[in-house]
């Protein structure tokens, strides 16, 4: 996995931290990864949209991340 830095409003961080404390996610990173995966599933997985594609990579390389069952 790659490491990236993001800036979030403190309210978002508090929400993420609360979900981690409740045991819904193992870490902040996991919460953000799953949110991005769910966003992708909802908005782009129908394959009818051509607005988005992963740049310069094979789609199959991301299939397990995006479509892995919860």
Backbone torsions as a table, in degrees:
resi	resn	phi	psi	omega
1	UNK	NA	154.4	177.2
2	UNK	-97.1	151.1	176.5
3	UNK	-101.3	128.3	175.4
4	UNK	-130.2	157.9	175.5
5	UNK	-111.5	139.1	176.0
6	UNK	-134.1	156.3	174.8
7	UNK	-109.4	129.6	179.2
8	UNK	-127.8	149.3	172.8
9	UNK	-61.0	148.0	-177.1
10	UNK	-57.6	-30.9	178.3
11	UNK	-62.5	-39.4	178.7
12	UNK	-66.4	-41.2	179.8
13	UNK	-63.2	-40.8	178.1
14	UNK	-62.6	-40.8	178.1
15	UNK	-63.1	-47.5	-179.8
16	UNK	-61.8	-46.3	-179.6
17	UNK	-61.1	-38.6	178.2
18	UNK	-64.0	-42.1	178.7
19	UNK	-65.0	-36.7	176.8
20	UNK	-66.4	-44.4	-179.8
21	UNK	-63.2	-32.6	178.5
22	UNK	-78.8	-5.4	178.8
23	UNK	84.0	10.5	179.1
24	UNK	-72.8	-27.8	176.8
25	UNK	-136.9	152.3	-179.9
26	UNK	-77.1	-26.5	-176.0
27	UNK	-160.4	169.4	173.8
28	UNK	-59.9	-43.1	-178.9
29	UNK	-58.8	-44.5	179.9
30	UNK	-62.3	-42.5	179.9
31	UNK	-59.9	-44.3	-178.9
32	UNK	-69.8	-41.4	177.5
33	UNK	-58.8	-47.2	-177.8
34	UNK	-69.1	-34.1	176.2
35	UNK	-63.6	-42.9	178.5
36	UNK	-65.7	-42.3	177.6
37	UNK	-59.9	-46.2	-179.1
38	UNK	-65.5	-38.7	176.0
39	UNK	-60.6	-45.8	179.1
40	UNK	-61.1	-46.7	179.9
41	UNK	-56.7	-44.4	-175.8
42	UNK	-70.0	-38.9	-170.5
43	UNK	-102.2	-21.9	-172.6
44	UNK	-129.6	-12.7	-173.2
45	UNK	-74.2	-10.8	179.4
46	UNK	-70.9	-8.5	176.7
47	UNK	61.1	4.8	174.9
48	UNK	-85.7	-22.2	-179.7
49	UNK	-86.2	134.6	175.4
50	UNK	-110.1	14.8	-178.1
51	UNK	-72.0	-18.6	-173.7
52	UNK	-142.3	139.9	167.7
53	UNK	-153.8	151.0	178.4
54	UNK	-68.6	130.0	-176.0
55	UNK	-74.3	134.3	170.4
56	UNK	53.1	31.3	177.1
57	UNK	-140.4	158.4	174.9
58	UNK	-74.2	133.9	179.3
59	UNK	-57.4	-38.5	-177.3
60	UNK	-59.4	-27.3	-179.3
61	UNK	-63.5	-23.7	-177.9
62	UNK	-104.5	-4.1	-175.2
63	UNK	-57.0	-44.4	-177.9
64	UNK	-65.2	-34.2	179.2
65	UNK	-72.3	-45.6	-173.4
66	UNK	-76.9	-38.1	-173.9
67	UNK	-108.5	4.1	178.9
68	UNK	-58.1	134.5	179.6
69	UNK	-69.7	145.5	-179.7
70	UNK	-69.5	NA	NA
